[in-house]
Amino acid sequence: MERAFEQGGVARVIADLSVRGIDLAAWAGRWASADPRPELIAFGSHVDEAALSAARDAGFDRVMPNSRFHRELAELVR
């Protein structure tokens, strides 16, 4: 990840909100300085509004429930 970050070779960063203990704001802030800046995507349980809101507040570009993420996964990894 470090090399990709330094070389600007990352198009998307995807965060699984079910993984606890991630500092979303720090993570988003770190990628904000990449050139070009990757799209930041977070996904999680539709009932975990706190986690979804935290990702939005942290600056993630797209925040979605698990079901939508899985429907769009093939498109996201192209």
CORHUSUL-V937379 format. One line per field, one symbol per residue. phi: phi as a letter, one per 20 degrees, with the letter a starting at -180 (. if undefined). psi: psi as a letter, one per 30 degrees, with the letter a starting at -180 (. if undefined). A space follows every 50 residues. Layout:
phi->???
psi->???
//
This chain:
phi->.gffffemedebcddeffeeneefffffffffefcffffdcccaffeegf ffffffffoffccbfgffgffeggffef
psi->eeeeeefggkekkkkjffjlgkjeeeeeeefffkjlklkkkkkakffiee eeeeeeefgkekklleeeeeefeeeeg.
//
